[in-house]
Amino acid sequence: MTAETEDDALEVIRSHPDGVLQSELWKELGVDSRKCSRLVKKLLDDGHVERIEYRKEGIKTYVLRAAKTPADPNLLLAGSELIPCIACELECVVEECPLLMDWMYQLAIEEFQE
């Protein structure tokens, strides 16, 4: 893969949930370390990634992780109803969750009555 944009670099970083070493990122992207540094700087400046100093065998590098972004509130709502999973502490299978099923039935009833 040859990265040409910050989007390419961000995609690779996001594919490593625990982070990726910057010294490995440029190899995965198929670019030289200088180009990788420019891509990473842009991602840092835009707030898309976080960089943590890391030393391996006395050599300093950085672990890069995708920045956590707040959830879009519109994805948590169906109409004016907040999805019940937001504050739920039950460990369930989504397809079998009684709270979620009740919520969906209530939404369907409200839609039908309108």
PLY file of the C-alpha trace (Angstrom):
ply
format ascii 1.0
element vertex 114
property float x
property float y
property float z
element edge 113
property int vertex1
property int vertex2
end_header
0.00 0.00 0.00
1.27 3.47 -0.81
-0.32 6.20 1.27
-0.97 9.48 -0.44
-3.27 11.15 2.09
-3.88 11.51 5.78
-7.01 9.39 5.27
-4.84 6.44 4.21
-2.68 6.83 7.31
-5.69 7.22 9.60
-7.25 4.08 8.16
-4.12 2.08 9.00
-3.91 3.58 12.50
-7.58 2.78 13.15
-6.96 -0.83 12.08
-4.70 -1.17 15.14
-7.00 -0.58 18.15
-4.09 -0.90 20.60
-1.99 1.51 18.57
0.77 1.18 16.02
4.38 2.24 16.33
5.15 5.22 14.12
8.30 3.38 13.06
6.08 0.56 11.75
3.41 2.81 10.27
5.58 4.14 7.47
6.47 0.58 6.48
2.80 -0.41 6.38
1.97 2.67 4.33
4.77 2.07 1.86
6.22 5.58 2.31
9.49 6.89 3.66
9.78 8.00 7.28
9.82 11.68 6.30
6.50 11.48 4.45
5.04 9.45 7.31
6.13 12.14 9.78
4.32 14.79 7.72
1.16 12.66 7.56
1.27 12.03 11.32
1.86 15.73 12.07
-1.22 16.67 10.05
-3.31 14.02 11.85
-2.04 15.27 15.22
-2.73 18.91 14.33
-6.26 18.00 13.25
-6.86 16.01 16.47
-7.42 12.68 14.68
-4.66 10.76 16.47
-2.82 10.76 19.76
0.88 10.03 20.06
2.53 8.43 23.09
6.30 8.28 23.48
7.61 4.71 23.47
11.13 3.33 23.90
12.11 0.00 22.45
15.65 -1.27 23.03
16.76 2.28 23.85
15.33 3.72 20.63
12.60 6.34 20.95
9.54 6.07 18.77
5.84 6.75 19.26
2.68 4.71 19.57
-0.10 6.20 17.48
-3.76 5.66 18.29
-6.87 7.05 16.70
-8.35 9.76 18.91
-11.61 8.89 20.54
-14.41 11.01 19.19
-17.69 11.63 20.98
-20.68 9.73 19.69
-22.98 11.58 17.33
-26.15 12.16 19.42
-28.28 11.61 16.33
-27.07 8.00 16.24
-28.40 7.48 19.77
-31.92 8.60 19.00
-34.78 7.13 17.07
-37.26 9.95 16.67
-37.23 11.56 20.09
-36.52 8.33 21.95
-33.08 7.60 23.38
-31.86 4.08 22.66
-32.02 2.02 25.89
-28.56 0.53 25.41
-26.88 3.82 26.39
-27.08 3.29 30.15
-27.74 -0.44 30.13
-25.38 -2.63 32.15
-26.89 -5.94 31.09
-24.70 -8.33 29.16
-27.01 -9.53 26.44
-27.20 -10.54 22.83
-28.55 -7.57 20.89
-30.95 -9.71 18.86
-32.47 -11.09 22.08
-32.40 -8.01 24.35
-35.85 -7.49 25.90
-35.23 -3.78 26.60
-34.19 -3.13 23.03
-37.09 -5.14 21.64
-39.60 -3.24 23.81
-38.07 0.04 22.65
-38.33 -0.95 18.98
-41.94 -2.12 19.42
-42.81 1.19 21.10
-41.26 3.08 18.18
-43.23 0.98 15.70
-46.49 1.61 17.60
-45.83 5.36 17.68
-45.03 5.36 13.95
-48.21 3.40 13.19
-50.39 5.78 15.25
-49.13 8.89 13.43
0 1
1 2
2 3
3 4
4 5
5 6
6 7
7 8
8 9
9 10
10 11
11 12
12 13
13 14
14 15
15 16
16 17
17 18
18 19
19 20
20 21
21 22
22 23
23 24
24 25
25 26
26 27
27 28
28 29
29 30
30 31
31 32
32 33
33 34
34 35
35 36
36 37
37 38
38 39
39 40
40 41
41 42
42 43
43 44
44 45
45 46
46 47
47 48
48 49
49 50
50 51
51 52
52 53
53 54
54 55
55 56
56 57
57 58
58 59
59 60
60 61
61 62
62 63
63 64
64 65
65 66
66 67
67 68
68 69
69 70
70 71
71 72
72 73
73 74
74 75
75 76
76 77
77 78
78 79
79 80
80 81
81 82
82 83
83 84
84 85
85 86
86 87
87 88
88 89
89 90
90 91
91 92
92 93
93 94
94 95
95 96
96 97
97 98
98 99
99 100
100 101
101 102
102 103
103 104
104 105
105 106
106 107
107 108
108 109
109 110
110 111
111 112
112 113
